[in-house]
Each structure stands twice: as C-alpha cells, then as structure tokens.
Amino acid sequence: MSEILKIQKTLQAYQCDRYGNMRPLILMNELQGMGDRHAEMLGVGYEYCMAHGMAWVVTHYLVDIIEMPTEREELTFITWPSCQDALRATRDFEIHGADNRLMVRATSQWVLIDMARRRPLRLDENLPRWTVNPDRAWDRTFDRFPDFVSEKSHTFRCRFDDVDVNQHINNAVYAVWATESVGYAYRNTHKLRRIELNYKKEISPDTPAITVDVAMDGNVSRHKIMTPDGVEHANVICTWDELTVA
C-alpha cells in the first residue's frame, strides 16, 4: 500500500479542445479518477464506503494550471492524501510533463457522509487507518468564496451524460458550466489558468435547467451555479490567460 500514486498517460486528441489544450472536463475527471483509484488502494474507496452506507463528498477543488497539458504530451499524474482532521480529508495532486516539469498542481477537500442521514461522519471512527503524506502540492486553505453581483446569466440543460453512477451531476460538469458561461468569444481567445470550485449541494439529474450567474473582473470570472428553486449549488472562480495562437 503506497501513500503516493503515480500513473503515466499520454494526452489524446479527443481529450483536447480546438487548440490542442486539455479540456477542463478531462482535467477534472482525471483528478477525480486518480483520487478514486488511490482511495480504493488505501482501503477507503467506493467499495468500502458502499458496504458501510457511506460516501465521500467533495467540498473544494483548487486547481492551479501552470502550463495546460497539450495533445500527445506524456504526463505523469500524482496524488496523495496530505492531511485530515476529525471530519475533513485533504487530497493533493500534481501533473508533470515528460521532462518532469510541473504543469498542474491541485488540492481538494472531502467529507465522509452517512448516505441515509446525509450527515457528516468522523473519519477516525468510520474508516480504517491510512497513511498521510504531509507534503502539499498547493498549500491553500478551503475558505468560503466571496459573494459577487451578477452581470449576466447563462442557462444549461442537464444532459443524460452529465449524470454519474451516484445518480447526480458529475463534479467535473460544474467546471464545464463555469468555463462555458463566459461565452464562446471569450473562450476562443483565452485559456484557463486556474479554477477553484466550492461545491455546496448536489444537483439531481431531473433538474430542468441550470443557471450560471457570471461576473467578469479583468482576467477573473466568478460563477454561481443555481437551480430554478433559487438554491446555490456551487461557487466557482476562474482565472484566465490570453490565448496565443501560432
């Protein structure tokens, strides 16, 4: 049982956008997949949790994109649990290029819940022990995001393919809603530099529409992901760089 998981992959064309950069959906799904796989190896993953009526729920993903991976890049994905307290666990991530340069660093926070009562559970009372590596990929705290005044709204429909096996909208889809809500023209001239997600409440697959409120401040966009009942399900902050096309 290793406290650190490393996996090498080559980024494929179908995982990239029109400019050959990794899509936000793929980036978030790769991090999620790494975390899921390592949790299983540590004995605290999906199988163990389902057998005990529990589930891991993510509250934050903070992702710093130093250099966006591009098509055919040989990548090394690394993840490890970096700290925990009574109720919260932190998992960190790095993505390195073929020459071992650091391209992406990320950190995430998770809570364990009782699936029947939807209440948080103490980690030390409900999980077997696992090894924590105190090194941090990105030493950040998981703070509440500041509120903002919306400048525009964008509406999305929940697609069949947005729903995962847990029967709610997959976590990575929130990143798609946020990055798409800035508009095509902006996306066509900018690439994602940083994405910070604060998840608040899961979204049911039968939700008729999702509204994303957006405010732009220079190269920073802020997003509230809302359902028609007025409930805020996630808050997202994106930082962008102007895209240079050869």
N, C-alpha and C positions, 0 to 999 in steps of 0.2 A: 504494500500500500504506500503510494508516494504522495507527499504533501504538495507536489507540483506536477501538473500535467502539461506535456508538450506534444503538439501534433503539427506535422508539416503538411501543407496543402498548396496546390497551385491554383491561383485565381483564374476561373474560366470566363469565357466571353459572355455567357448568359448571365453571369453574376455582376456584370458591369453595365454602366449607363452608356449613352451615345458617345461619350468622350473616353471610354475605357476605364473609368473610375469605379471602384466598388460601390454598389448601390447601398443606401442606408439600410434597406430591409435586409440585405445579405449580411452586412456588418453586424447588425443587432442579432440576427439569427445565429451567426457563427459564435458570438459571445455566449448566447443562451445555450447553444448546443454544447459548447465546451464546459460550461458550468454544470449542465445536466449530467454529462458523461462523467465528470470528475466526482460529482456528488454520489453517483452510483458506485464508483470505485471505492469511495470512502465509507460506503455503507449507510449513507444518509440521503439517498436519492429517491426517485419516484417509486420504486418497488417497495422500499421500506416504509415510506410515508403512506402509500395507499393501503398497505397491510395494516397500518395503525390508525387509519382515519385522519391523516394529517396531510398538509400540503405546504410547500414553500411558496411565499408570495413576495414578489419584489416590490420595494418601495422607491428605489432610485437606481438609475444608471447614469453615470457621469463619464462621458467618453471624450477624450482629447485626441484629435486626429492630427498628429504631427506631419504626417505625409499620407495622403489617401492611397491605399494599395491600388495597383492598376493591373490590367489584364496580363496574364501569363507570369505575374510575379510569383516567385516561390516564397511562401510565407511560413513562418513558424508561429503558431498560436500557443500562448502560455497562460495558464490560470492557476490560482491557488486561493484557499481561504486565508485571509490576512488578519482577522480579529473577530471577536464575538463578545457579547455580554449576556445577561440573563435572557434577553428577548430578541436580540438582533445579531445577525451574522454578516460579515463583510467578505465579499469575494472580489479579487482583483484580476486584471487581465493585461497582457501585452501582446502585440503583434509585431514581429520582426521581419525584415526583408531578407533576401538571400545572402547579403553581406553582413547580416546580424544588426543592421541599423534599426533603431526603434522607430516604428511607424505609427502605432496606436497604443495608447495607454488608457486604462479604464478602471473604474471601481464601481461596485454595486452593493446595495444593502438589502437584506432579506429578513423576513419574519416567518416563523412557523405558526400555522393556524390549525385549530380544530375544525375540520370540514363541516361537521354537523352544526356546531355552535357559531362558527365564523369568528372565533375569538383567538387571540394570540396565546401561544404556549411557551413555557420556559424551555430553553434548549437543553439545559443540563438535566432536566427531569424527563425528557421525552426522546432523546437521541443518544445513540452510542457515542463514545468519545472519538474525536478525530483530531488529526494534527493541524495546528495553525502555524503558518509561516508569517511572522510579523513584518516582513518586508512589504512595502507599499509600492504599487505601480504608479499611483497618483494619490498623494496624501491629501484627501479632501474630507470635509465634514458634510453630512447629509442634512442640510438646512432646508427650511421651507422657502420656496421661491417667492420673491416679492410680487405683489399684485401689479396689474397694469390696466390702462384704459385701452380698450379695443379700438382699432382703426378700421378694420374690415372683418368680414366673416366668410368662411368657405365651408360648403356643405359636402359631405361624403356619404355614400351608401355603404352599409355593411355587406360585404360580399361573402359568399359561401366559403371561399378560400381564405378569408380572414380569420375563420374560427378554428381553434386548435382542439386537441383531444380532451382538454379540460372543459370544453363547451363554453368558452368565452373568447373574446377577441384576443388574438395573439399579441404579446407585448411588443414585438417588432413592428406591428402595424401602426402603432401610435407614432413611431418615428416617421413612417411614410406620410401619415396625415399631416404631421407638423411640417415636414420639408416640402410637401406638395402645396401647402396652403399659402406659401409666399408667392405663388404664381409661376407660370411657365417661363415668362420672360426673365424673371429674376433667376430661376434655377438654371436657365440656359447660359447665364453669364457669371454664375458663382458656383463654388464648390463648398461642401460642408467642411468646416474646420473644427467644430466642437458641437456636441449635442448632449444636453443634460435633461433627463426625464425624471419627473416626480409622479409616480403612479398613486392614485388615491382610491379608485374604486373600479372593479372590473366592469366590462360592458357586455351585456347579454347579446347573443347573436341575432335575436329577433328585434333589436332596436331599429326603428325605421330609418333614422338618419343621424349623422354625427355632425355637429357644428364645431368648427375650429375658429375661435376668435384670435385675431392676429394684430400685433403692433410691431412696427419696424423702428429701430433706432440705430442708424448707421448700418454697420455690418452685423447687428444683433437683431434677431427676430424672437418675439415671445408669443406663446401659443397656449390657449386654454381649450382643452378638448371637452366638449359638453354634449349631453343628451337632451332630447326635447323637453324633459321634465325639469330642466334647469340645473341638473347636478353636474358638477365639475369632476371629471374622471381622471384627468391628468393635466399637469402643467409642464411645458417644455420650453427650454431656451436653446436656440441655435445660434452659433457664430459662424460667419461665412467669410471666405476669401474670394476676391475677384478671380474668375477663371481666365487663365491664359491659354489660348488655343494656338498651337503651332500652325 
